[in-house]
Amino acid sequence: MLNRIIFLFFAILVSFNSFALTQAEFNKTIPIEVKPIALKIREPFTSLAIAHLKIVNKTDTDIEIKKVTSDQARHVDFYKTYENDFGAQQIKRTRNIFIKANQTTLFDDGEIKIMLTGLEKKYLPGDEVLLKFHLVDYDKPIKAYIKVHPSYK
C-alpha cells in the first residue's frame, strides 16, 4: 500500500512539473526587455517627467507598442522630435512605436520620448514609478519600475 502511495505521489509530481516553464523558457516568451535608466522630473513643473530607458526587442519580428500607462500619472504619451519648416526642433505626440527585430531602442531626450504628465504626488530622488507597456499581439502588459533621478535644472 505504501509503495502505491509513493508511486502515485511521484507520478503526480512528474506530471505537474512537466507543464512548468523554466525561468529561461519564461523569459523567452516575453517579447521585450525594458531596461530602466531614470525618470527625470522637470522642475518647477513637478507634474511633468521624461522616462529614460532602453527597450530590447528579443524577437525576429518588429514589435508595436500601442501605449504606455501608469497608475501614478494622469497621462503617459510617446513623443517624437522633428524639425519644422523653419529648422527648429519640436516634439509631436505619436500613437504607436515600432521596435525593429532584434534591436534596442533608446527613449530619452533624443528622438523618441516617453513623457508622464499629471504625476499624482511630488516624487523624491530614489522613488519608483511603475510603467506598463501594452504591446499589439501580446495579452499582458510588461511592467517596469523606474527610479526618479535628481534632475532639477
Chimera marker file (.cmm) of the C-alpha trace (Angstrom):
<marker_set name="trace">
<marker id="1" x="0.000" y="0.000" z="0.000" r="1" g="1" b="0" radius="0.5"/>
<marker id="2" x="2.812" y="2.404" z="0.884" r="1" g="1" b="0" radius="0.5"/>
<marker id="3" x="4.522" y="1.638" z="-2.436" r="1" g="1" b="0" radius="0.5"/>
<marker id="4" x="1.364" y="2.589" z="-4.343" r="1" g="1" b="0" radius="0.5"/>
<marker id="5" x="1.057" y="5.881" z="-2.448" r="1" g="1" b="0" radius="0.5"/>
<marker id="6" x="4.703" y="6.745" z="-3.127" r="1" g="1" b="0" radius="0.5"/>
<marker id="7" x="4.329" y="5.787" z="-6.805" r="1" g="1" b="0" radius="0.5"/>
<marker id="8" x="1.167" y="7.883" z="-7.117" r="1" g="1" b="0" radius="0.5"/>
<marker id="9" x="2.886" y="10.838" z="-5.414" r="1" g="1" b="0" radius="0.5"/>
<marker id="10" x="5.833" y="10.716" z="-7.850" r="1" g="1" b="0" radius="0.5"/>
<marker id="11" x="3.510" y="10.291" z="-10.844" r="1" g="1" b="0" radius="0.5"/>
<marker id="12" x="1.580" y="13.420" z="-9.857" r="1" g="1" b="0" radius="0.5"/>
<marker id="13" x="4.785" y="15.327" z="-9.137" r="1" g="1" b="0" radius="0.5"/>
<marker id="14" x="6.258" y="14.467" z="-12.550" r="1" g="1" b="0" radius="0.5"/>
<marker id="15" x="3.026" y="15.300" z="-14.390" r="1" g="1" b="0" radius="0.5"/>
<marker id="16" x="2.736" y="18.745" z="-12.769" r="1" g="1" b="0" radius="0.5"/>
<marker id="17" x="6.411" y="19.511" z="-13.278" r="1" g="1" b="0" radius="0.5"/>
<marker id="18" x="6.261" y="18.677" z="-16.994" r="1" g="1" b="0" radius="0.5"/>
<marker id="19" x="3.910" y="21.622" z="-17.549" r="1" g="1" b="0" radius="0.5"/>
<marker id="20" x="6.013" y="24.110" z="-15.596" r="1" g="1" b="0" radius="0.5"/>
<marker id="21" x="8.196" y="26.569" z="-17.515" r="1" g="1" b="0" radius="0.5"/>
<marker id="22" x="11.794" y="27.041" z="-16.546" r="1" g="1" b="0" radius="0.5"/>
<marker id="23" x="12.995" y="30.614" z="-15.955" r="1" g="1" b="0" radius="0.5"/>
<marker id="24" x="14.804" y="30.597" z="-19.330" r="1" g="1" b="0" radius="0.5"/>
<marker id="25" x="11.674" y="29.407" z="-21.167" r="1" g="1" b="0" radius="0.5"/>
<marker id="26" x="9.564" y="32.014" z="-19.362" r="1" g="1" b="0" radius="0.5"/>
<marker id="27" x="11.959" y="34.812" z="-20.357" r="1" g="1" b="0" radius="0.5"/>
<marker id="28" x="11.809" y="33.688" z="-23.997" r="1" g="1" b="0" radius="0.5"/>
<marker id="29" x="8.037" y="34.141" z="-24.067" r="1" g="1" b="0" radius="0.5"/>
<marker id="30" x="8.272" y="37.834" z="-23.129" r="1" g="1" b="0" radius="0.5"/>
<marker id="31" x="8.996" y="39.637" z="-26.417" r="1" g="1" b="0" radius="0.5"/>
<marker id="32" x="10.711" y="42.736" z="-24.998" r="1" g="1" b="0" radius="0.5"/>
<marker id="33" x="13.050" y="43.597" z="-22.168" r="1" g="1" b="0" radius="0.5"/>
<marker id="34" x="12.741" y="47.012" z="-20.537" r="1" g="1" b="0" radius="0.5"/>
<marker id="35" x="15.965" y="48.421" z="-19.074" r="1" g="1" b="0" radius="0.5"/>
<marker id="36" x="15.114" y="51.483" z="-16.949" r="1" g="1" b="0" radius="0.5"/>
<marker id="37" x="17.704" y="54.251" z="-16.704" r="1" g="1" b="0" radius="0.5"/>
<marker id="38" x="15.994" y="57.117" z="-14.848" r="1" g="1" b="0" radius="0.5"/>
<marker id="39" x="12.837" y="59.176" z="-14.591" r="1" g="1" b="0" radius="0.5"/>
<marker id="40" x="13.750" y="62.850" z="-14.829" r="1" g="1" b="0" radius="0.5"/>
<marker id="41" x="11.269" y="65.281" z="-13.336" r="1" g="1" b="0" radius="0.5"/>
<marker id="42" x="11.337" y="68.815" z="-14.679" r="1" g="1" b="0" radius="0.5"/>
<marker id="43" x="11.251" y="71.491" z="-12.004" r="1" g="1" b="0" radius="0.5"/>
<marker id="44" x="9.374" y="73.706" z="-11.294" r="1" g="1" b="0" radius="0.5"/>
<marker id="45" x="6.786" y="71.675" z="-13.211" r="1" g="1" b="0" radius="0.5"/>
<marker id="46" x="6.773" y="68.730" z="-10.826" r="1" g="1" b="0" radius="0.5"/>
<marker id="47" x="3.889" y="67.059" z="-12.640" r="1" g="1" b="0" radius="0.5"/>
<marker id="48" x="5.974" y="66.565" z="-15.833" r="1" g="1" b="0" radius="0.5"/>
<marker id="49" x="8.601" y="63.835" z="-16.210" r="1" g="1" b="0" radius="0.5"/>
<marker id="50" x="10.546" y="62.129" z="-19.005" r="1" g="1" b="0" radius="0.5"/>
<marker id="51" x="11.319" y="58.420" z="-18.771" r="1" g="1" b="0" radius="0.5"/>
<marker id="52" x="14.831" y="57.444" z="-19.834" r="1" g="1" b="0" radius="0.5"/>
<marker id="53" x="15.007" y="53.758" z="-20.707" r="1" g="1" b="0" radius="0.5"/>
<marker id="54" x="16.010" y="51.167" z="-23.291" r="1" g="1" b="0" radius="0.5"/>
<marker id="55" x="13.681" y="48.598" z="-24.791" r="1" g="1" b="0" radius="0.5"/>
<marker id="56" x="15.213" y="45.472" z="-26.308" r="1" g="1" b="0" radius="0.5"/>
<marker id="57" x="13.209" y="43.524" z="-28.886" r="1" g="1" b="0" radius="0.5"/>
<marker id="58" x="14.132" y="39.873" z="-28.304" r="1" g="1" b="0" radius="0.5"/>
<marker id="59" x="12.191" y="38.512" z="-31.297" r="1" g="1" b="0" radius="0.5"/>
<marker id="60" x="12.780" y="38.133" z="-35.031" r="1" g="1" b="0" radius="0.5"/>
<marker id="61" x="9.791" y="40.335" z="-35.899" r="1" g="1" b="0" radius="0.5"/>
<marker id="62" x="9.027" y="44.014" z="-35.426" r="1" g="1" b="0" radius="0.5"/>
<marker id="63" x="7.018" y="44.795" z="-32.297" r="1" g="1" b="0" radius="0.5"/>
<marker id="64" x="4.472" y="47.566" z="-31.907" r="1" g="1" b="0" radius="0.5"/>
<marker id="65" x="3.961" y="49.239" z="-28.535" r="1" g="1" b="0" radius="0.5"/>
<marker id="66" x="0.431" y="50.599" z="-28.619" r="1" g="1" b="0" radius="0.5"/>
<marker id="67" x="0.557" y="52.510" z="-25.330" r="1" g="1" b="0" radius="0.5"/>
<marker id="68" x="2.278" y="53.001" z="-22.009" r="1" g="1" b="0" radius="0.5"/>
<marker id="69" x="0.278" y="53.508" z="-18.830" r="1" g="1" b="0" radius="0.5"/>
<marker id="70" x="0.981" y="54.256" z="-15.195" r="1" g="1" b="0" radius="0.5"/>
<marker id="71" x="-1.267" y="54.394" z="-12.163" r="1" g="1" b="0" radius="0.5"/>
<marker id="72" x="0.949" y="57.173" z="-10.812" r="1" g="1" b="0" radius="0.5"/>
<marker id="73" x="0.469" y="59.630" z="-13.711" r="1" g="1" b="0" radius="0.5"/>
<marker id="74" x="-2.629" y="61.013" z="-15.386" r="1" g="1" b="0" radius="0.5"/>
<marker id="75" x="-1.190" y="60.729" z="-18.928" r="1" g="1" b="0" radius="0.5"/>
<marker id="76" x="1.720" y="58.783" z="-20.400" r="1" g="1" b="0" radius="0.5"/>
<marker id="77" x="2.420" y="59.528" z="-24.062" r="1" g="1" b="0" radius="0.5"/>
<marker id="78" x="5.023" y="58.926" z="-26.753" r="1" g="1" b="0" radius="0.5"/>
<marker id="79" x="6.596" y="61.986" z="-28.369" r="1" g="1" b="0" radius="0.5"/>
<marker id="80" x="8.862" y="62.197" z="-31.408" r="1" g="1" b="0" radius="0.5"/>
<marker id="81" x="11.230" y="65.051" z="-32.197" r="1" g="1" b="0" radius="0.5"/>
<marker id="82" x="11.038" y="66.560" z="-35.676" r="1" g="1" b="0" radius="0.5"/>
<marker id="83" x="12.221" y="69.679" z="-37.500" r="1" g="1" b="0" radius="0.5"/>
<marker id="84" x="9.590" y="72.193" z="-38.522" r="1" g="1" b="0" radius="0.5"/>
<marker id="85" x="9.642" y="74.322" z="-41.701" r="1" g="1" b="0" radius="0.5"/>
<marker id="86" x="11.847" y="76.936" z="-40.020" r="1" g="1" b="0" radius="0.5"/>
<marker id="87" x="14.507" y="74.422" z="-38.950" r="1" g="1" b="0" radius="0.5"/>
<marker id="88" x="13.562" y="74.452" z="-35.284" r="1" g="1" b="0" radius="0.5"/>
<marker id="89" x="13.098" y="71.219" z="-33.372" r="1" g="1" b="0" radius="0.5"/>
<marker id="90" x="9.663" y="70.479" z="-31.997" r="1" g="1" b="0" radius="0.5"/>
<marker id="91" x="8.012" y="67.471" z="-30.424" r="1" g="1" b="0" radius="0.5"/>
<marker id="92" x="4.823" y="65.827" z="-31.579" r="1" g="1" b="0" radius="0.5"/>
<marker id="93" x="2.696" y="63.243" z="-29.814" r="1" g="1" b="0" radius="0.5"/>
<marker id="94" x="2.576" y="59.899" z="-31.594" r="1" g="1" b="0" radius="0.5"/>
<marker id="95" x="0.350" y="56.907" z="-31.043" r="1" g="1" b="0" radius="0.5"/>
<marker id="96" x="2.350" y="53.737" z="-31.577" r="1" g="1" b="0" radius="0.5"/>
<marker id="97" x="6.059" y="52.996" z="-31.508" r="1" g="1" b="0" radius="0.5"/>
<marker id="98" x="7.639" y="50.231" z="-33.574" r="1" g="1" b="0" radius="0.5"/>
<marker id="99" x="10.764" y="48.457" z="-32.370" r="1" g="1" b="0" radius="0.5"/>
<marker id="100" x="12.661" y="46.620" z="-35.083" r="1" g="1" b="0" radius="0.5"/>
<marker id="101" x="13.505" y="42.936" z="-34.744" r="1" g="1" b="0" radius="0.5"/>
<marker id="102" x="16.496" y="42.112" z="-32.523" r="1" g="1" b="0" radius="0.5"/>
<marker id="103" x="17.247" y="45.781" z="-31.868" r="1" g="1" b="0" radius="0.5"/>
<marker id="104" x="17.398" y="48.132" z="-28.907" r="1" g="1" b="0" radius="0.5"/>
<marker id="105" x="15.523" y="51.442" z="-28.912" r="1" g="1" b="0" radius="0.5"/>
<marker id="106" x="16.571" y="54.254" z="-26.587" r="1" g="1" b="0" radius="0.5"/>
<marker id="107" x="13.921" y="56.522" z="-25.082" r="1" g="1" b="0" radius="0.5"/>
<marker id="108" x="15.436" y="59.733" z="-23.692" r="1" g="1" b="0" radius="0.5"/>
<marker id="109" x="15.702" y="63.442" z="-24.535" r="1" g="1" b="0" radius="0.5"/>
<marker id="110" x="16.599" y="62.483" z="-28.129" r="1" g="1" b="0" radius="0.5"/>
<marker id="111" x="14.319" y="61.442" z="-30.971" r="1" g="1" b="0" radius="0.5"/>
<marker id="112" x="11.731" y="59.391" z="-29.040" r="1" g="1" b="0" radius="0.5"/>
<marker id="113" x="10.424" y="60.328" z="-25.598" r="1" g="1" b="0" radius="0.5"/>
<marker id="114" x="8.027" y="58.883" z="-23.055" r="1" g="1" b="0" radius="0.5"/>
<marker id="115" x="6.507" y="61.793" z="-21.141" r="1" g="1" b="0" radius="0.5"/>
<marker id="116" x="4.447" y="61.492" z="-17.991" r="1" g="1" b="0" radius="0.5"/>
<marker id="117" x="2.123" y="64.357" z="-17.093" r="1" g="1" b="0" radius="0.5"/>
<marker id="118" x="-0.067" y="64.820" z="-14.064" r="1" g="1" b="0" radius="0.5"/>
<marker id="119" x="2.060" y="62.916" z="-11.579" r="1" g="1" b="0" radius="0.5"/>
<marker id="120" x="-0.002" y="62.070" z="-8.502" r="1" g="1" b="0" radius="0.5"/>
<marker id="121" x="2.491" y="63.491" z="-5.999" r="1" g="1" b="0" radius="0.5"/>
<marker id="122" x="5.861" y="65.173" z="-5.734" r="1" g="1" b="0" radius="0.5"/>
<marker id="123" x="8.418" y="62.407" z="-6.114" r="1" g="1" b="0" radius="0.5"/>
<marker id="124" x="11.823" y="62.473" z="-4.478" r="1" g="1" b="0" radius="0.5"/>
<marker id="125" x="15.035" y="61.051" z="-5.960" r="1" g="1" b="0" radius="0.5"/>
<marker id="126" x="15.070" y="57.290" z="-5.445" r="1" g="1" b="0" radius="0.5"/>
<marker id="127" x="11.266" y="56.882" z="-5.540" r="1" g="1" b="0" radius="0.5"/>
<marker id="128" x="9.977" y="54.391" z="-8.102" r="1" g="1" b="0" radius="0.5"/>
<marker id="129" x="7.238" y="54.797" z="-10.703" r="1" g="1" b="0" radius="0.5"/>
<marker id="130" x="5.603" y="51.788" z="-12.373" r="1" g="1" b="0" radius="0.5"/>
<marker id="131" x="5.234" y="51.862" z="-16.168" r="1" g="1" b="0" radius="0.5"/>
<marker id="132" x="3.125" y="49.298" z="-18.045" r="1" g="1" b="0" radius="0.5"/>
<marker id="133" x="3.914" y="48.689" z="-21.716" r="1" g="1" b="0" radius="0.5"/>
<marker id="134" x="0.980" y="47.386" z="-23.778" r="1" g="1" b="0" radius="0.5"/>
<marker id="135" x="2.008" y="45.574" z="-26.963" r="1" g="1" b="0" radius="0.5"/>
<marker id="136" x="-0.006" y="44.659" z="-30.032" r="1" g="1" b="0" radius="0.5"/>
<marker id="137" x="-0.455" y="40.850" z="-30.213" r="1" g="1" b="0" radius="0.5"/>
<marker id="138" x="0.584" y="40.334" z="-26.579" r="1" g="1" b="0" radius="0.5"/>
<marker id="139" x="-2.055" y="39.951" z="-23.881" r="1" g="1" b="0" radius="0.5"/>
<marker id="140" x="-0.385" y="41.099" z="-20.678" r="1" g="1" b="0" radius="0.5"/>
<marker id="141" x="1.286" y="44.461" z="-20.111" r="1" g="1" b="0" radius="0.5"/>
<marker id="142" x="5.011" y="44.341" z="-19.454" r="1" g="1" b="0" radius="0.5"/>
<marker id="143" x="5.822" y="46.132" z="-16.206" r="1" g="1" b="0" radius="0.5"/>
<marker id="144" x="8.940" y="48.094" z="-15.363" r="1" g="1" b="0" radius="0.5"/>
<marker id="145" x="9.819" y="50.144" z="-12.297" r="1" g="1" b="0" radius="0.5"/>
<marker id="146" x="11.861" y="53.253" z="-12.991" r="1" g="1" b="0" radius="0.5"/>
<marker id="147" x="13.626" y="55.322" z="-10.322" r="1" g="1" b="0" radius="0.5"/>
<marker id="148" x="13.286" y="59.091" z="-10.057" r="1" g="1" b="0" radius="0.5"/>
<marker id="149" x="16.540" y="60.875" z="-10.866" r="1" g="1" b="0" radius="0.5"/>
<marker id="150" x="17.534" y="64.230" z="-9.291" r="1" g="1" b="0" radius="0.5"/>
<marker id="151" x="17.426" y="66.398" z="-12.427" r="1" g="1" b="0" radius="0.5"/>
<marker id="152" x="16.189" y="69.728" z="-11.166" r="1" g="1" b="0" radius="0.5"/>
<marker id="153" x="17.578" y="72.138" z="-13.766" r="1" g="1" b="0" radius="0.5"/>
<link id1="1" id2="2" r="1" g="1" b="0" radius="0.2"/>
<link id1="2" id2="3" r="1" g="1" b="0" radius="0.2"/>
<link id1="3" id2="4" r="1" g="1" b="0" radius="0.2"/>
<link id1="4" id2="5" r="1" g="1" b="0" radius="0.2"/>
<link id1="5" id2="6" r="1" g="1" b="0" radius="0.2"/>
<link id1="6" id2="7" r="1" g="1" b="0" radius="0.2"/>
<link id1="7" id2="8" r="1" g="1" b="0" radius="0.2"/>
<link id1="8" id2="9" r="1" g="1" b="0" radius="0.2"/>
<link id1="9" id2="10" r="1" g="1" b="0" radius="0.2"/>
<link id1="10" id2="11" r="1" g="1" b="0" radius="0.2"/>
<link id1="11" id2="12" r="1" g="1" b="0" radius="0.2"/>
<link id1="12" id2="13" r="1" g="1" b="0" radius="0.2"/>
<link id1="13" id2="14" r="1" g="1" b="0" radius="0.2"/>
<link id1="14" id2="15" r="1" g="1" b="0" radius="0.2"/>
<link id1="15" id2="16" r="1" g="1" b="0" radius="0.2"/>
<link id1="16" id2="17" r="1" g="1" b="0" radius="0.2"/>
<link id1="17" id2="18" r="1" g="1" b="0" radius="0.2"/>
<link id1="18" id2="19" r="1" g="1" b="0" radius="0.2"/>
<link id1="19" id2="20" r="1" g="1" b="0" radius="0.2"/>
<link id1="20" id2="21" r="1" g="1" b="0" radius="0.2"/>
<link id1="21" id2="22" r="1" g="1" b="0" radius="0.2"/>
<link id1="22" id2="23" r="1" g="1" b="0" radius="0.2"/>
<link id1="23" id2="24" r="1" g="1" b="0" radius="0.2"/>
<link id1="24" id2="25" r="1" g="1" b="0" radius="0.2"/>
<link id1="25" id2="26" r="1" g="1" b="0" radius="0.2"/>
<link id1="26" id2="27" r="1" g="1" b="0" radius="0.2"/>
<link id1="27" id2="28" r="1" g="1" b="0" radius="0.2"/>
<link id1="28" id2="29" r="1" g="1" b="0" radius="0.2"/>
<link id1="29" id2="30" r="1" g="1" b="0" radius="0.2"/>
<link id1="30" id2="31" r="1" g="1" b="0" radius="0.2"/>
<link id1="31" id2="32" r="1" g="1" b="0" radius="0.2"/>
<link id1="32" id2="33" r="1" g="1" b="0" radius="0.2"/>
<link id1="33" id2="34" r="1" g="1" b="0" radius="0.2"/>
<link id1="34" id2="35" r="1" g="1" b="0" radius="0.2"/>
<link id1="35" id2="36" r="1" g="1" b="0" radius="0.2"/>
<link id1="36" id2="37" r="1" g="1" b="0" radius="0.2"/>
<link id1="37" id2="38" r="1" g="1" b="0" radius="0.2"/>
<link id1="38" id2="39" r="1" g="1" b="0" radius="0.2"/>
<link id1="39" id2="40" r="1" g="1" b="0" radius="0.2"/>
<link id1="40" id2="41" r="1" g="1" b="0" radius="0.2"/>
<link id1="41" id2="42" r="1" g="1" b="0" radius="0.2"/>
<link id1="42" id2="43" r="1" g="1" b="0" radius="0.2"/>
<link id1="43" id2="44" r="1" g="1" b="0" radius="0.2"/>
<link id1="44" id2="45" r="1" g="1" b="0" radius="0.2"/>
<link id1="45" id2="46" r="1" g="1" b="0" radius="0.2"/>
<link id1="46" id2="47" r="1" g="1" b="0" radius="0.2"/>
<link id1="47" id2="48" r="1" g="1" b="0" radius="0.2"/>
<link id1="48" id2="49" r="1" g="1" b="0" radius="0.2"/>
<link id1="49" id2="50" r="1" g="1" b="0" radius="0.2"/>
<link id1="50" id2="51" r="1" g="1" b="0" radius="0.2"/>
<link id1="51" id2="52" r="1" g="1" b="0" radius="0.2"/>
<link id1="52" id2="53" r="1" g="1" b="0" radius="0.2"/>
<link id1="53" id2="54" r="1" g="1" b="0" radius="0.2"/>
<link id1="54" id2="55" r="1" g="1" b="0" radius="0.2"/>
<link id1="55" id2="56" r="1" g="1" b="0" radius="0.2"/>
<link id1="56" id2="57" r="1" g="1" b="0" radius="0.2"/>
<link id1="57" id2="58" r="1" g="1" b="0" radius="0.2"/>
<link id1="58" id2="59" r="1" g="1" b="0" radius="0.2"/>
<link id1="59" id2="60" r="1" g="1" b="0" radius="0.2"/>
<link id1="60" id2="61" r="1" g="1" b="0" radius="0.2"/>
<link id1="61" id2="62" r="1" g="1" b="0" radius="0.2"/>
<link id1="62" id2="63" r="1" g="1" b="0" radius="0.2"/>
<link id1="63" id2="64" r="1" g="1" b="0" radius="0.2"/>
<link id1="64" id2="65" r="1" g="1" b="0" radius="0.2"/>
<link id1="65" id2="66" r="1" g="1" b="0" radius="0.2"/>
<link id1="66" id2="67" r="1" g="1" b="0" radius="0.2"/>
<link id1="67" id2="68" r="1" g="1" b="0" radius="0.2"/>
<link id1="68" id2="69" r="1" g="1" b="0" radius="0.2"/>
<link id1="69" id2="70" r="1" g="1" b="0" radius="0.2"/>
<link id1="70" id2="71" r="1" g="1" b="0" radius="0.2"/>
<link id1="71" id2="72" r="1" g="1" b="0" radius="0.2"/>
<link id1="72" id2="73" r="1" g="1" b="0" radius="0.2"/>
<link id1="73" id2="74" r="1" g="1" b="0" radius="0.2"/>
<link id1="74" id2="75" r="1" g="1" b="0" radius="0.2"/>
<link id1="75" id2="76" r="1" g="1" b="0" radius="0.2"/>
<link id1="76" id2="77" r="1" g="1" b="0" radius="0.2"/>
<link id1="77" id2="78" r="1" g="1" b="0" radius="0.2"/>
<link id1="78" id2="79" r="1" g="1" b="0" radius="0.2"/>
<link id1="79" id2="80" r="1" g="1" b="0" radius="0.2"/>
<link id1="80" id2="81" r="1" g="1" b="0" radius="0.2"/>
<link id1="81" id2="82" r="1" g="1" b="0" radius="0.2"/>
<link id1="82" id2="83" r="1" g="1" b="0" radius="0.2"/>
<link id1="83" id2="84" r="1" g="1" b="0" radius="0.2"/>
<link id1="84" id2="85" r="1" g="1" b="0" radius="0.2"/>
<link id1="85" id2="86" r="1" g="1" b="0" radius="0.2"/>
<link id1="86" id2="87" r="1" g="1" b="0" radius="0.2"/>
<link id1="87" id2="88" r="1" g="1" b="0" radius="0.2"/>
<link id1="88" id2="89" r="1" g="1" b="0" radius="0.2"/>
<link id1="89" id2="90" r="1" g="1" b="0" radius="0.2"/>
<link id1="90" id2="91" r="1" g="1" b="0" radius="0.2"/>
<link id1="91" id2="92" r="1" g="1" b="0" radius="0.2"/>
<link id1="92" id2="93" r="1" g="1" b="0" radius="0.2"/>
<link id1="93" id2="94" r="1" g="1" b="0" radius="0.2"/>
<link id1="94" id2="95" r="1" g="1" b="0" radius="0.2"/>
<link id1="95" id2="96" r="1" g="1" b="0" radius="0.2"/>
<link id1="96" id2="97" r="1" g="1" b="0" radius="0.2"/>
<link id1="97" id2="98" r="1" g="1" b="0" radius="0.2"/>
<link id1="98" id2="99" r="1" g="1" b="0" radius="0.2"/>
<link id1="99" id2="100" r="1" g="1" b="0" radius="0.2"/>
<link id1="100" id2="101" r="1" g="1" b="0" radius="0.2"/>
<link id1="101" id2="102" r="1" g="1" b="0" radius="0.2"/>
<link id1="102" id2="103" r="1" g="1" b="0" radius="0.2"/>
<link id1="103" id2="104" r="1" g="1" b="0" radius="0.2"/>
<link id1="104" id2="105" r="1" g="1" b="0" radius="0.2"/>
<link id1="105" id2="106" r="1" g="1" b="0" radius="0.2"/>
<link id1="106" id2="107" r="1" g="1" b="0" radius="0.2"/>
<link id1="107" id2="108" r="1" g="1" b="0" radius="0.2"/>
<link id1="108" id2="109" r="1" g="1" b="0" radius="0.2"/>
<link id1="109" id2="110" r="1" g="1" b="0" radius="0.2"/>
<link id1="110" id2="111" r="1" g="1" b="0" radius="0.2"/>
<link id1="111" id2="112" r="1" g="1" b="0" radius="0.2"/>
<link id1="112" id2="113" r="1" g="1" b="0" radius="0.2"/>
<link id1="113" id2="114" r="1" g="1" b="0" radius="0.2"/>
<link id1="114" id2="115" r="1" g="1" b="0" radius="0.2"/>
<link id1="115" id2="116" r="1" g="1" b="0" radius="0.2"/>
<link id1="116" id2="117" r="1" g="1" b="0" radius="0.2"/>
<link id1="117" id2="118" r="1" g="1" b="0" radius="0.2"/>
<link id1="118" id2="119" r="1" g="1" b="0" radius="0.2"/>
<link id1="119" id2="120" r="1" g="1" b="0" radius="0.2"/>
<link id1="120" id2="121" r="1" g="1" b="0" radius="0.2"/>
<link id1="121" id2="122" r="1" g="1" b="0" radius="0.2"/>
<link id1="122" id2="123" r="1" g="1" b="0" radius="0.2"/>
<link id1="123" id2="124" r="1" g="1" b="0" radius="0.2"/>
<link id1="124" id2="125" r="1" g="1" b="0" radius="0.2"/>
<link id1="125" id2="126" r="1" g="1" b="0" radius="0.2"/>
<link id1="126" id2="127" r="1" g="1" b="0" radius="0.2"/>
<link id1="127" id2="128" r="1" g="1" b="0" radius="0.2"/>
<link id1="128" id2="129" r="1" g="1" b="0" radius="0.2"/>
<link id1="129" id2="130" r="1" g="1" b="0" radius="0.2"/>
<link id1="130" id2="131" r="1" g="1" b="0" radius="0.2"/>
<link id1="131" id2="132" r="1" g="1" b="0" radius="0.2"/>
<link id1="132" id2="133" r="1" g="1" b="0" radius="0.2"/>
<link id1="133" id2="134" r="1" g="1" b="0" radius="0.2"/>
<link id1="134" id2="135" r="1" g="1" b="0" radius="0.2"/>
<link id1="135" id2="136" r="1" g="1" b="0" radius="0.2"/>
<link id1="136" id2="137" r="1" g="1" b="0" radius="0.2"/>
<link id1="137" id2="138" r="1" g="1" b="0" radius="0.2"/>
<link id1="138" id2="139" r="1" g="1" b="0" radius="0.2"/>
<link id1="139" id2="140" r="1" g="1" b="0" radius="0.2"/>
<link id1="140" id2="141" r="1" g="1" b="0" radius="0.2"/>
<link id1="141" id2="142" r="1" g="1" b="0" radius="0.2"/>
<link id1="142" id2="143" r="1" g="1" b="0" radius="0.2"/>
<link id1="143" id2="144" r="1" g="1" b="0" radius="0.2"/>
<link id1="144" id2="145" r="1" g="1" b="0" radius="0.2"/>
<link id1="145" id2="146" r="1" g="1" b="0" radius="0.2"/>
<link id1="146" id2="147" r="1" g="1" b="0" radius="0.2"/>
<link id1="147" id2="148" r="1" g="1" b="0" radius="0.2"/>
<link id1="148" id2="149" r="1" g="1" b="0" radius="0.2"/>
<link id1="149" id2="150" r="1" g="1" b="0" radius="0.2"/>
<link id1="150" id2="151" r="1" g="1" b="0" radius="0.2"/>
<link id1="151" id2="152" r="1" g="1" b="0" radius="0.2"/>
<link id1="152" id2="153" r="1" g="1" b="0" radius="0.2"/>
</marker_set>
